[in-house]
């Protein structure tokens, strides 16, 4: 026995539309999460690269490592 009561006209179509919309939203949300995770990974890789470049510059005797200018560039890029 169906406990939901009588079916409304077009109820199946409405339910199907709502399920499709929910599925699309879920897919978009998962894509957004993947993009944010990738940005996070890339940020830390850039940070490590910057540290390595600074270490090499110090070892080479260059006086002005790329610390502040590079950090500002990375921060500005992540705010986009």
Helices and strands as residue ranges (DSSP letters): H 11-60, H 67-78
